[in-house]
Amino acid sequence: MFQAPIVAAGAPPVTPAAFRQRMLVETGQRYATFRKTLAPRYHRVLIDIALGYAALAGLLVLVGQASGFWGGLAAACAGAVGIGFLVAYLQLFIHEGAHFNLSADKRTNDRIADWLVCWQVGTSIAAYRATHSEHHRHLGRVGDTEVSYRHALTPRFVAEMLFGVHAVRVFAARKDQPRARAAAKSSTPLLRGLYLHTAIVGTLLVLGWWPAVLAWLGGIAIAFPFFATVRQLLEHRPTPGMVDEGDSVTRLFGDGPFARIFGGAGFNRHLLHHIEPQVSYTRLADLEAFLKTTSMAAVLDARRATYLGTFAELIRETRR
């Protein structure tokens, strides 16, 4: 199903199928046996989602306590950045839901995704899954459905992200995709999202926490789309000098505190996800450890990067 190539600098493309064949030739049945041990750790998934919501609730309470007009306004601005960052983290679990890695039962998986994550953007896991599968199948080529990485990080594009222009463009593009239209037959996900956002804003207003209201609205409408889009650029946009198949790359980021949150749900090991799309993020570290003992170690090393270093490279790209 997922056949987009993964390429290391100077190396031939490695599709998921070609990768498994390569491992079969190199390790015999050792990789296939190991692969079967990589069952998702569902308890960790739920804990990670719960921690995200706990941080989000704590931030709203903190911002809501701000006093005075200017103090409240400053808290709202800072809070919007934090809320956008945390919502971007929580939204990464839609991705796990699309690959049925939130629960062993598929119906439960989809319910968890719809009620704990998808409501924030008014969509359903079925609609997201329909478009995301095309991203894997056509990464870097015509037909890719997640193509924000094709935009250079110019001042104009930053402004488009912050003022919602790019978000509207992405939404319109997805509505035009046949598989997405077929999956999004019901208005229930959108209505669910509107209801829950209204409930949150209404509760904050009743409590008199107007800075938290502004922070929530700014976080959802401005900061979250910005963080989500920048993350995709860092994962897939080639920097000058890279020669890959199509117009994308996949990277392997670090494992520090920032990378674990900004690249939560395994996005900090995005290269490995594109090699083995169905492996849960809770087992990607185990997969990496195994591959480091094989010839794939060179592929991993060629794609190791940091978020800050890649961001700096993308900024320098716009100045050349």
C-alpha positions, 0 to 999 in steps of 0.5 A: 500500500505505501510505496513512496521511496526513502532515500539517503544521500548518494543511495538508491531509493528504498521503498518499504517493500524494497527495505523488507526484501533488503532485510530478508536478504541480509538477515534471513528471517531475523528481521521478520521475527524481530518485526513481529515483536514490535507490538504497540504499547497502548498504555503509553499512548494513552499516558502521552495523550493524557499528559498533553491534556494535563499540560493544556489544562494547567496552562489555561488555568495559569493564563486565566489567573492573569490580572489587569488589562496589560497583564492579561493581554501579555498572558494571552499572547504567551498562552496562545503560543503554548496552547498552539504548541500543545495542540500541535503535539496532541494532533500528532496522535491523529496520525497514530489513529490513522495507522490503527495504533491507539487500540488493539480494537479498530473501532475503539481506535477510531473512537479514541481518535475522534473524541480525544484528538480529531475534534480539535480540527473538526474532522474524523479519523476516517477522513484523515486516514483517506488523505494520509494514505496518499501521502505515504503512497506518493511522498515527494511526487504528484498525488501527495496529499500533505505538501506544505513542505513544498513552500520555502520558509519565506516571510510571505509564507510565514505571514500566510501561516500566521494569518490563516491563509495557508490553513484555508488553502490546505483545507480547500485542497483536502475537500477537493480530494475524492477519497477525502470527500467520500470519507467525510460524508457526515457533518458530525465531526465538524459539529462536534468540534464546534460544540466542544470549542464553544463549550471550552470558550463558554466555560472560560468566560463564565469563570471570568478568565478572558485572557485564557479565552484569547489564548485559546482562540489565538492558539487554535487559529494562529499558533497551532497551524504555524507549528504544524506546518513548520514541523512538516517542512522540517520533516520533508523539505530538502535543504540545498544540495540534497538530491532525492527522489521527487521533491521531498526527504525524510529525516531522523531527529533527536530524542531530547525533551523538545524533540519528544514534544514537537516531534511527539508520537514518533515524528522525531523518527519520521524516517523510520515511520516512512520505512515501516508505516504500521509500526507504533511510535512506541516501538520506533526506538527499538526498530532504530536499535535493530537497524543500526546493526544492519547496512541500514545504519548508513541510511539512518546516519545520512538522515540524522538532523536536529530541528534547530539545525534544519530550521536554520538551513531552511532560513538560509535557503530563502537568502540564497 
